[in-house]
Amino acid sequence: MTVTTNSTFTLTAVGAGGTVKDSVVVFVAKLPTATFTATPSSLPIGGGKVVLKWTTQNTLNASINQGIGAVKLNDSLIVMDTASTTYVLTLSGNGGTVQYYANCYGSSVTASNSNIYCYANVSSGRRWASQVEMV
């Protein structure tokens, strides 16, 4: 049996001594979810400001790597990027832990026209759930 919603289960035992009932409630915890973006979609040569923005649901704690640490559950942050950087938003809640990624990639076609491109994607464990290119 797979339980996908909060459920109450009742056991009834009937015997020579009578009838006994007991119940247990099973609460199903939802995985934390979020929207995590990095904008703008590209930066000029030498880098610049990137706005990381996130909103979460079913989350008790949130943190971002790259030395940022614990963050509010719904917030934004401006960071400076001068090279390829991956920002990892780690969420934990009653349903488990998930990670969301915002990547800023530096293009190295030539020194005169290199840009940094940013996009966000989400990972649940080792499996990619979705990928969105910021345009």
ZATORMAR-695607 format. One line per 4 residues: number of its first residue (from 1); their letters; for each residue x, y, z of N, C-alpha, C. Coordinates in steps of 0.05 Angstrom, whole numbers, plus 5000, padded with zeros to 4 digits. Example, Ala and Ser with C-alpha at 12.3 -4.5 7.8 and 13.67 -1.06 7.14 Angstrom:
<pts>
1> as> 5264/4886/5156/5246/4910/5156/5264/4934/5156 ~ 5257/4955/5142/5273/4979/5143/5258/5001/5157 .
</pts>
This chain:
<pts>
1> mtvt> 5017/4977/5000/5000/5000/5000/5018/5025/5000 ~ 5011/5043/4983/5025/5069/4982/5006/5090/4993 ~ 5016/5106/5013/4999/5127/5025/5009/5153/5013 ~ 4992/5168/5000/5000/5194/4987/4988/5218/5001 .
5> tnst> 4968/5214/5018/4956/5236/5033/4954/5228/5063 ~ 4951/5248/5080/4947/5241/5108/4924/5222/5111 ~ 4928/5201/5127/4908/5180/5129/4906/5169/5157 ~ 4882/5160/5165/4878/5147/5191/4872/5118/5185 .
9> ftlt> 4886/5100/5199/4882/5071/5197/4872/5061/5223 ~ 4851/5044/5222/4839/5033/5246/4840/5003/5245 ~ 4850/4991/5267/4851/4962/5270/4829/4954/5289 ~ 4813/4935/5281/4792/4924/5299/4798/4895/5304 .
13> avga> 4800/4887/5329/4804/4859/5337/4779/4849/5352 ~ 4768/4827/5342/4744/4816/5354/4751/4788/5365 ~ 4745/4783/5389/4750/4757/5401/4730/4750/5423 ~ 4736/4728/5438/4718/4719/5459/4716/4740/5481 .
17> ggtv> 4736/4756/5485/4736/4776/5506/4723/4803/5497 ~ 4715/4805/5473/4702/4829/5464/4716/4840/5439 ~ 4711/4866/5434/4721/4880/5410/4739/4903/5420 ~ 4763/4905/5407/4782/4926/5413/4789/4941/5387 .
21> kdsv> 4788/4967/5389/4796/4984/5365/4819/5002/5373 ~ 4837/5006/5354/4858/5026/5358/4864/5038/5330 ~ 4871/5064/5331/4876/5078/5306/4904/5091/5307 ~ 4914/5095/5283/4939/5109/5280/4936/5129/5256 .
25> vvfv> 4947/5152/5259/4946/5172/5238/4973/5173/5224 ~ 4974/5171/5198/4998/5173/5182/4998/5200/5168 ~ 5019/5217/5174/5021/5243/5161/5042/5240/5138 ~ 5035/5249/5115/5053/5248/5092/5066/5276/5089 .
29> aklp> 5092/5276/5091/5107/5301/5088/5114/5306/5059 ~ 5111/5331/5050/5117/5338/5022/5146/5347/5020 ~ 5158/5340/4997/5186/5349/4992/5186/5380/4990 ~ 5208/5392/4999/5211/5421/4994/5212/5426/4964 .
33> tatf> 5201/5448/4955/5202/5457/4927/5210/5486/4926 ~ 5220/5495/4903/5228/5522/4901/5229/5531/4871 ~ 5229/5557/4868/5236/5570/4843/5262/5584/4849 ~ 5282/5579/4833/5309/5591/4837/5319/5602/4811 .
37> tatp> 5324/5628/4810/5333/5640/4784/5359/5656/4788 ~ 5373/5659/4767/5397/5676/4765/5393/5695/4741 ~ 5394/5721/4746/5391/5740/4724/5411/5762/4727 ~ 5420/5775/4706/5411/5772/4678/5422/5747/4665 .
41> sslp> 5413/5742/4640/5421/5717/4627/5450/5718/4617 ~ 5461/5742/4614/5490/5744/4607/5501/5769/4619 ~ 5527/5768/4624/5541/5791/4635/5563/5800/4617 ~ 5572/5825/4619/5594/5834/4601/5621/5822/4608 .
45> iggg> 5640/5828/4592/5668/5820/4597/5676/5829/4625 ~ 5688/5811/4640/5697/5818/4667/5676/5813/4688 ~ 5652/5805/4679/5631/5798/4699/5614/5821/4707 ~ 5600/5817/4729/5582/5838/4739/5563/5826/4759 .
49> kvvl> 5542/5841/4765/5522/5833/4785/5503/5812/4775 ~ 5497/5793/4791/5478/5772/4785/5458/5772/4808 ~ 5432/5772/4802/5412/5771/4822/5402/5742/4825 ~ 5406/5731/4848/5395/5704/4855/5369/5709/4869 .
53> kwtt> 5348/5695/4860/5322/5699/4872/5309/5671/4876 ~ 5297/5667/4899/5284/5642/4905/5259/5645/4922 ~ 5240/5627/4917/5216/5625/4933/5213/5595/4939 ~ 5206/5588/4963/5205/5560/4971/5177/5553/4982 .
57> qntl> 5172/5527/4982/5148/5516/4994/5156/5491/5009 ~ 5141/5485/5031/5146/5460/5047/5175/5459/5057 ~ 5186/5482/5064/5215/5484/5071/5218/5494/5099 ~ 5236/5482/5114/5242/5491/5141/5269/5507/5142 .
61> nasi> 5288/5498/5125/5315/5511/5124/5324/5514/5096 ~ 5339/5535/5090/5350/5540/5064/5378/5551/5066 ~ 5395/5543/5048/5423/5554/5048/5433/5554/5019 ~ 5453/5571/5014/5466/5573/4988/5496/5570/4992 .
65> nqgi> 5508/5555/4974/5537/5550/4976/5552/5575/4968 ~ 5577/5573/4960/5595/5595/4953/5600/5614/4976 ~ 5599/5603/5001/5604/5619/5024/5581/5637/5033 ~ 5557/5633/5021/5534/5650/5028/5522/5640/5054 .
69> gavk> 5516/5614/5056/5505/5602/5081/5475/5603/5082 ~ 5465/5603/5107/5436/5603/5112/5423/5628/5101 ~ 5400/5624/5088/5384/5646/5076/5355/5643/5084 ~ 5340/5665/5081/5311/5665/5086/5298/5646/5065 .
73> lnds> 5274/5637/5072/5260/5618/5054/5251/5630/5028 ~ 5246/5656/5028/5237/5671/5004/5252/5697/5003 ~ 5271/5700/4984/5288/5724/4985/5303/5727/4959 ~ 5320/5746/4957/5338/5750/4935/5364/5761/4945 .
77> livm> 5385/5759/4928/5412/5766/4936/5427/5775/4912 ~ 5443/5796/4914/5460/5805/4892/5488/5795/4897 ~ 5500/5781/4877/5527/5772/4879/5543/5782/4855 ~ 5569/5783/4858/5586/5791/4836/5598/5766/4823 .
81> dtas> 5596/5763/4797/5607/5740/4783/5628/5750/4763 ~ 5651/5738/4764/5672/5745/4744/5681/5720/4729 ~ 5670/5697/4737/5678/5671/4725/5654/5652/4727 ~ 5657/5629/4715/5636/5609/4716/5631/5601/4746 .
85> ttyv> 5606/5602/4754/5599/5596/4782/5573/5581/4783 ~ 5572/5561/4800/5547/5546/4805/5538/5552/4833 ~ 5514/5563/4835/5502/5568/4861/5482/5545/4867 ~ 5484/5534/4891/5467/5511/4899/5450/5520/4922 .
89> ltls> 5423/5520/4918/5404/5526/4939/5396/5499/4950 ~ 5402/5494/4976/5395/5469/4989/5372/5474/5008 ~ 5351/5458/5004/5327/5461/5020/5322/5436/5037 ~ 5314/5439/5062/5307/5416/5078/5280/5422/5091 .
93> gngg> 5265/5400/5094/5239/5402/5106/5231/5375/5116 ~ 5206/5372/5126/5197/5347/5136/5197/5325/5116 ~ 5195/5332/5090/5195/5312/5069/5222/5304/5058 ~ 5243/5317/5068/5270/5310/5058/5286/5334/5050 .
97> tvqy> 5307/5330/5034/5325/5351/5026/5328/5350/4995 ~ 5327/5374/4983/5330/5376/4954/5349/5399/4948 ~ 5361/5399/4924/5379/5420/4916/5370/5431/4889 ~ 5372/5458/4887/5366/5472/4862/5392/5486/4854 .
101> yanc> 5397/5489/4828/5422/5500/4818/5416/5525/4801 ~ 5433/5545/4804/5434/5568/4786/5463/5570/4777 ~ 5467/5568/4751/5494/5568/4739/5499/5593/4723 ~ 5523/5604/4727/5532/5626/4710/5558/5616/4697 .
105> ygss> 5557/5614/4670/5579/5603/4655/5593/5625/4640 ~ 5619/5626/4642/5635/5645/4626/5641/5633/4599 ~ 5636/5648/4578/5642/5639/4551/5671/5647/4544 ~ 5686/5629/4532/5714/5635/4526/5720/5634/4497 .
109> vtas> 5701/5643/4480/5704/5643/4451/5729/5659/4444 ~ 5729/5684/4451/5753/5702/4448/5752/5721/4472 ~ 5775/5732/4478/5776/5751/4500/5760/5776/4495 ~ 5756/5783/4470/5742/5808/4464/5711/5805/4466 .
113> nsni> 5701/5781/4465/5671/5779/4466/5662/5757/4485 ~ 5677/5753/4506/5669/5732/4526/5647/5744/4544 ~ 5627/5728/4549/5605/5735/4566/5601/5713/4587 ~ 5585/5720/4607/5577/5700/4627/5548/5695/4623 .
117> ycya> 5540/5670/4619/5512/5663/4615/5501/5649/4640 ~ 5477/5656/4649/5466/5645/4673/5440/5630/4666 ~ 5436/5607/4679/5411/5593/4677/5406/5578/4703 ~ 5382/5569/4707/5375/5554/4731/5364/5527/4724 .
121> nvss> 5369/5508/4741/5357/5482/4738/5353/5469/4765 ~ 5339/5447/4766/5333/5434/4792/5342/5405/4791 ~ 5352/5396/4814/5359/5368/4816/5347/5356/4841 ~ 5336/5333/4839/5326/5319/4862/5342/5293/4863 .
125> grrw> 5361/5292/4882/5380/5270/4883/5399/5273/4859 ~ 5402/5251/4844/5420/5251/4821/5405/5255/4795 ~ 5379/5257/4796/5362/5258/4772/5354/5286/4766 ~ 5358/5296/4741/5350/5323/4734/5320/5323/4731 .
129> asqv> 5306/5342/4744/5277/5344/4743/5269/5364/4721 ~ 5285/5385/4717/5278/5404/4696/5302/5422/4692 ~ 5303/5436/4670/5324/5455/4664/5311/5478/4649 ~ 5317/5502/4658/5306/5526/4646/5328/5545/4638 .
133> emv> 5330/5553/4614/5350/5573/4606/5338/5600/4609 ~ 5351/5618/4623/5341/5645/4627/5347/5661/4602 ~ 5327/5672/4589/5331/5688/4565/5318/5716/4568 .
</pts>
